[in-house]
């Protein structure tokens, strides 16, 4: 067989291979697993103009900010994002945004990354929250809890080796990114993030977050 013909066959093979991969990656079944929502956040959709940049950056369908105060004067600022349908590969970018990235730029000082905390509701898979401890500009303690969740897949990992590990950074964990890029999954997505102020310790902050936010989640 002549070289020109071999070259043509190789080009045709590569073109067919590329087309097959593209078709495989774009025909992803959409999950029908249960999805949670945060009703107080839903009630605030479209009411916070300051969230517009974050909605655009994340390409979220909707987002809300809720400011809550408990009976013992613990204050919470809750951010809630919704996506109606998102493929696994795009949502991976959200996991790189660890809480310290935006909070440190806002003037907070990162004191420590705390162990992951798990929230479980009957009949549903647990939500694993990344936990961080900050000091605000006045030196007051702030505890931040965050989860990135994909319908039918679960919680997205924000740190390479679990609690206390440094956040994933672009280009550092290329093998994990390549591996995950071959996972075919699509579904609704959610981010829940809360900063808890005016509490005596992490346990008290988690209790306030659980009562004011997590116990209010509904599944359907």
N, C-alpha and C positions, 0 to 999 in steps of 0.2 A: 504494500500500500504506500502510495506516495506521501511525502511530507505535507503538502498542501491539504490533502484529504484528511490526514491524521489531525492536522491543526483545526480543520473545520469540525471534525467529530468532537474534539475536545471542547471547542467553543459551544457547540450545541449541547453537549453534556452539562457544562457549567451553567448555561442559561436555564436548562430544565431543572437542575438542582436548585438554583436560586429561586426559581418560580415555585418549586415544591415547598421549600422552606418558608417562603413568604405566605403561601396558601395555608400551610400548617399553623403558622403563628397568628394568622388573622382569622381563622375559624375556631375561635375559642368558645366553648359552651359557657353560658352565663349561669352562675350558681343560683339555685333556688332555696338555699339554706335560710334559716331565720335571720332577720336583721334587727338590730336594736336602734332605738332612737331616744333622744332626750327631750321630752315634751316642753320643759321650760325654755330650752334652747330653740325649739321649733317655733314657739310663740314669739321669739325675738328676731326671727329671720327678717332681714331687710331693714332693721332698725338701727344699725351701727355703721355709719359711714367710714369709721376708722378701719374697718375690716376689709375694705375694698382692695387695698394692695395685697393682703394675704390671700384673699379669694382668687385674685388674678395670678399670683405667684404659684399657688397650689393647683390652680384650675379646678377649684371646687365648684359644685353646683349651688351650694348655699352655705352660710356660716352665721354664727351668732355669738354674742358676748353677753354673759349674765353676771351681774354683781349681786352677791348674796351675803347676808349677815345672820349669824346664828344667835340664839338667845344669850349666849355667853360672850357676845361681841367678837366672835371669830369671823373674819371677812374672807370671802372667796371671790376670785375672778375666774370665770369659767369660759373657755373657748370651745366651741362645738362646730365641727365641719362635717358636711355630708357630700358624698358623690353617689349618683344614681347607678353608675356603672364604670368600673375602672379595671384595666388589665393589670396583672401582677407586676410587669416590668416597670410601667410608669409609677406605680405606688411605691416602688423601692426607693425612689428619690426622696419621698417624704420621710423615710426612716433615717436619713442622714442628718435631718434637722433636729438634733438633740436639744432639749430644753435650754441648756446653757448657751447655745448660740445666740438666740434672740434676747434672753434675759441678761446676759453679760453686756450685750450692746446697749441694753436699756439702762445700764448703770448698776445692776446687781453684781454681787461678788459670789462666785461659786465656792462654797465651803466643802461640800462632799457629795459624791454620788452614793446614794443609799441602796440597800438591797431592794430588788423588785418586790412589789406587793401584788397579791392575787385577789381578784374579786370574783366570786362565783354566785350565780343565781340558779335555782333548781331547773334542770332540764336543758341547760345551755353550757357551752364550753367556757372556761374561765377567761377573764380579761386580765392580762399581765401588765401592770403599770410600772413604767420607768419612774424612779423617784430621785429627786435632787433637793439639796438643801442650800439655800442662798442667804445672803444678808443684803438688805436693801440699803439705800444711800444713807439712812439714819442708823444703820447697824442692827435693825430688827430682823428676826428670823423670818424666812419665807420658804415654804415647802411646795414643790411643784410635782404634780403627778400627770403622766401623759401616756396615752396608748394610741397606736396606729393599728387599725383593724380592718380586715378585708373579709367580706361575706363568704362563708364556706371554706375559708383558708385559716382564719384566726389572726392572732396578733403578729405584727411585723417586728422583727428584732431591730433594736436601735443600736445595740452595742455588740461588739464582736464576740465576747466571751461571757455575756451575762452581766449580773450586777457588779458595778465597780469598774468595769472595763472602760477604756476610752471610747468615745463615739467613733463610729465608722467614718472614714474620710474618703473623698473621691480619689480613686487610683491606688489606694492602699490594699484593698481586699478584692482585687480583680477576679481572682478565681471564684470567689463566692458569687460575685455579680454574674459571671458567665454561667455558672451552674444554675442560678435562679432564673436566668433569662430563658431557659428551656422549659420552665414550669408553665404549663398552659392552664391559666385560671383567670376568671373574670367575675366580678360581682360588685355589689355596692360597697362603699368604703366609708369609714368614719374616723375622725380624730376627736378625742376628748382630752383636753388639757386644762388643769386648774392650778392656780397659785393660791395658797392658803396663808393668810396673814393673821397675826395676833394670837397665835397659839403657843402653848408652852413647850411642845416637843413634836416629833414626827408622828408618834402614835395618836396624839390628840388631833393633829392635822388630818391624818388619814381617817379618823372617826368622823370628823366634820365633813370631809369630802365624800365619804361613803353615804352618810345620812342625807346630805343635801343634793348630791348628784347621782351616785351610783344606784342607790335604792329607788331613784326616780326613773331609771331606764325602763323602757318597755320593749318587748320583743314581739315580732309578728312575722 
